[in-house]
């Protein structure tokens, strides 16, 4: 029988789970440079954008602690970028917690080929060393996002905002208060967490600074996360909830949501889509077999035995099957999937695996994270139509 961790635990369960995790992590060493702040502030509010790219890349070269033997390659993966320069239509993309601009590699390149000017930014604390998350605040991320929106708005006739996970929260917040945004594109929006323990993160930063410490071996994102990072994410959740209680978002939106997302409360996201995003030209692309009953929705089944896929994951919407790192034949296999040490070892040893979100298990299968979207081309076509039809 399949087992997929779903639903939101109650507060008591969340606290207990967090406590166990914190006790276990207390044995892990964080007394290394990787878990200390670098002591240098990432450049964020720099113009023109070309100078921002130059200065941020130089900062990464000086402050990133590499996880492979190719440090310059890692900098190229993590640095912000732009393409399609000069188009009248612009899309600013903001990444998620612990992630990097590389998460938009495929979407950006494909849209730029269609005449969209795409920019990505790097949020403070990211892409260098996990220790740089110790000092970040939600307000830092919000201000960085708003600054680059204001700069880009002066260079294009039509400006869209896009975000993945926490980045989707940030751009949605900006859309609440601005009148210069034509539309939103939200991938796995993290409007609320599945885990009630995250609600307490802002109160635990000084007590348990490292609730999650893992080996750092992924060149595109952190595996470890400081409590302060979770607290900053929770700040984005609280701010967006407060904003949507007061008002609605009246511009067109396209959302892509994975039903099996182990991170996000997707039922809450669907409810917000239905009630707080009010423009008639909105669309929800649902990657799963049990979509909510609502208009403006297209559903795509994710129980795909022919591809050894059990369900979509939080990160899978963004990457094409051909992505060299995360695609069907990608070089990065994420085996930490909540399935026990033996199956994790089999996965890391290169045994045949199935793919799904964290927490999807089966007694006769070894699972790795699903890191690509089998419906990427369908998503891309829908996204191109969405952008083309904006007023």
N, C-alpha and C positions, 0 to 999 in steps of 0.2 A: 504494500500500500504506500502511496505517496504521502509525504508529510511536508507541508510548507508552512513555515512560521508566518502567521497572519494575524491581523487584528491588533488592537492596542492593549497592552497589559494594563491592569489597574495600577494605581500609584504605588501600592505596597509592593506588588510584584516587581515593578520597575526599580524601586529602591533596593530591594533585596538582590536583584540581578546585578545592579551597579555595584553594590557592596562586595559581592563575590568577585566580580571582575577586578575591582580595585585592590582587593587583598591579593589576588593572584599576581597582578602586575607589580605589586610592591616588591616582589623578588627580582624583577627585571632591572638591569642597570641603566640609568639615564645619566650617569656621570661621565659623559663623553661629549665632545664638541657638537656632535650631531643633534644632541638634545639641549643645547644651550643656544641662546640667541646670538646672532653673529655680531651684534653691536653696531650694525650699519643699517640705516634706514633705506628701504627700497624707494627709488624715485617713482612717484605716482602722478603728480600734477605738473606735467611738463608739456610745453607746446613749442613748436608744432609737433605733430604726431611722429614725424620722422626722428626728431630729437628724443622723444620719449622712447621709441624703439631702441635707439642707439644707447641711451643711458641705462635703460633697463637691462639690455643684453650685457653691457659692461658690468653692471652690478651683479648679475648672475655669475659671470665669469669669476668675479672676486669672492662671492659669498656662497655659491652652491657647493655642497659636498657631494661629489659624484658617487653613484652606486654601481657604476660599471667602469671599465678601463677606457671609456671614450667620453671624457668630460665635455669636450666641445660639442659633440653630438647631443649630449644631454641638454646643454644650454640651448641648442637649436630647437629641441622638442618643447622646452618650457618657456621660451621667450614669447612675448606677444608679437602679433604680426598683422599685416593687412594685405589684401589683394583686391583686384578689380578697381584700382584707384581711378578716380575721376568720374565714375558713374553718378547719375543724378539720384539713384536710390542707394541708401546706405543701411547696413545692418551691423549694430554693435553687439558683440557676444561676450557674456560674462560667465566664467566657469564656476564650478562647485567647490565645496569644502574639501581641501586637501588635493584638489585636482590642478590642472594646468591648461593653458590655451590649446595644447595639443588635442584636447578632447573635441575641439571644433575643426580639426584638420580636414576631415572629409567633407563636412557640410560647407565649410568656407570655400574650399577649392571648387566644389561643384557649383555653388551659387555664383562665384566670381566668373566662372566660364559662361554663365548666363547673363552677365552684365550687372551684377550686384556688387557694390563696393562693401567689402566685409572688413571689419576691424575686430580684433580681440584685445583684451587688456589682461593684466596680471594683478590679482588682488594682493594686498600686503600680507606678508607671512608665508606666502606660497612659493613652491618651486625651488627652494634653496636648501633648507634643512628644517626638520620638524620643530626644532627649538625656536625658530622665528615665529611660531604660532603662540608663544607664551605671552606676547605683548600686544597682540592685535585686539581690536574692538570692532563690533558690528558697525559703529559709526565710521571707522576707517574705510571699510568696504563700501558703505553707502556713499561716502563723500567721493571716493575714487570713481565709483560708477557715475555719479552725477556730474563730476567734472568732465569726464570723457564724453558723456552725452551732450553736454553744452558745447564742447569743442566740435564734435562731429555734426551737430545740428546746423552749424554755420557753413558747412562745406557741401551739404547735399540738399536736394529739394524735398525728398521723402526719406524720413528716418524711421527705421524699425529697431526694436530692441529684442534681443534674444538671450536666453540664459539656460543653464543646466543646473538642476538641483537648487542649491543655495543661490546661485546666480540668477535663477528664475525668480526667486523671492526678491532679489535686489532690483531687477529691472521692473518687476510688477509694482514695487513701491514707487519707483520713479514715475511710472505711468499714471499713478494715482494723482500726482500733483502737477505734472507737466501737461502742456497743451500742444507740444510740438512733436508728438510721437504718433506715427501713422498706424502702427500695429505691433503686436507682441508674438514672439515665437518661443514657447516654453517646453523644454525637454525635461521629463521627470521632475516637474516642479515640486519642491520640498516644502509645501505650505504648512505641513504638520508632520511630525515624526510618528512612526509606529510605536516608539518606545517612550513611555512616560518618564523614564529616568532622565531623558534629555531636558525635561522641564527644570530639573534641579541643577543643571550644569553651572549656571551663573553663580550659584551659592557654594560651589565646591572647588573653584579654581585655586584658592589658596591652600586647600586641605589636601586635595589629590590632583596634583598638576598633570599626571600622566595616567589616564584610565586605559589607554590602549597603546602598548609598545610592541612593535613587531620588527622583524628584520627588514631593513630598507633595501629592496632589490628591484623596485619598479622605477624606471627612469622618467615616467610621466606623472607620477603622483606620490603622495606620502602613504605609507602603510600604517604609520603611527600617527596618533593625533592627541594633542594636548587638550586638557579639559577646557582651556581658554578658547580653543577653536570651536568646541561644541557650544560653549556659552555664546560666542559671537553668532553662530548659526541660530541659536535659540533667540537671540536678539532680533534677527531678521524675521523669524516666525511671529514673535510677539508684535513687532511693528506692523507687519502686513495684516495680521488678524485685526488689530486695532483700526487700521485704515479701512479695511473692507467692512467692518461693522458700521463705519460712518458713511461710506459712499460705495459706489460701484465703479468698475472699469468699463468705459463706454467705447473703447476702440476695438477693432477686430483682433482676435487672438486665435492662434493655432497651438494646441497642446498635444504632446505625445507622452502617453502614460503607459507604463508596464504594469499589468494587473498583478504580477507576482513580485513587484518591488518590495524588497525586504526592509527598505529604509523609510519609505514614505507611506503615510496613510492615504492610499489612493481613493478610498471612498470619500474622504473629506475633500480631496482635490476635485473629484467629479462633482460633488455638491457645490463647491465654489464656482466651478465652471458653469454650472446650470443656473446659479442664482446671482452671482456677483459680477460676472462678465456678461454684459447685456447687449452688446452689438449683435445684430442678426448674422453678420458675416464672421461667424466663429466656427471652429471645428476641433473636435477631440478625436485623435487617433488612438485607439485603445488596443494595446498589444496583449491579448488574452482571450480566453474562451468563454468568459462570463461577463460581458459588458453590462454597464448600467443601462436601464431603459430610459433613453432620452433622445432628443433631436440633436442634429448637428454632430453626429458621432459615426465613425466607421470603425469596425472591429476586425481584427486579424488573429486567427487562432495561433496559439503558441505551443500547443502539444504537437510536436513535429517529430515523430519517431524516425522518419527517414533521414532527418538531419541530426538525430540524437539530441534533440532539444526538448526540455520539459516545460520551460516557462521563460519569459523575458526577465531580465534583471534591471536594476536601477540604471546601470551604465550602458546597457546594450543599445538603446535607441540611436545613439549618435554615430556609431561606427559602421562602415560598409563591410560586406563580406570580404572585400578585397584589401582591407587595411592590413598593412604589413606587420603591425604589432598586435592588433586585436581582432583581425578578421578570421575567417574559417581556417586559414593556414598561418595565423599570426604567431609571432615569436614569443608573446607573453601569455602564459597560461596561469590563471589565478586559481590556485588549489585550496586556499583557505576558505572553505565553504561550509563550515559548521557540520562536518560529517564524521568526525573522529580521526584519530591519528593514523590508523592503518590505511584508510581510504585516502587521506591526504597524502600519505607517503606514496601510494600507488599512483596517484595523480602526478606527483612530482617526478616519479620515476619514468613517466611517459606512457603509462598504460592507457589503453583506450578509455575514453570518458564520455559521459553525457554532459549537457550544459544547461545551466539554469541560474536562478538567483541564489544568494546566500540563504541557507536553510532548507533548500529543496533536497530531500534525501529519498533513497529507495534501497531496500535491503540487498538487491542484486546489481546495483549500479554504483559507479564512482562518478561523482559530479565535479566539474570545474565551473567557474563563473561563465555565464554567457556574456561575451564582450562585443558582440556585433548584432546588427539588426537584420534578420532575414528578409524583412520588408523595407529595407533601406531605399530601394528605387521607388517603391510606391510612396513612401514618405517624402522623398525628394520631389516627385511629380506633384504631390499635393501641396508642398511648400512653395514650389514655383508658381502654381496657380494662385495660391493665397497672396503671394507678393504681387503678382501681375494684376490682380483684381482690386488692390487697394485704391481707394479714391485719391 
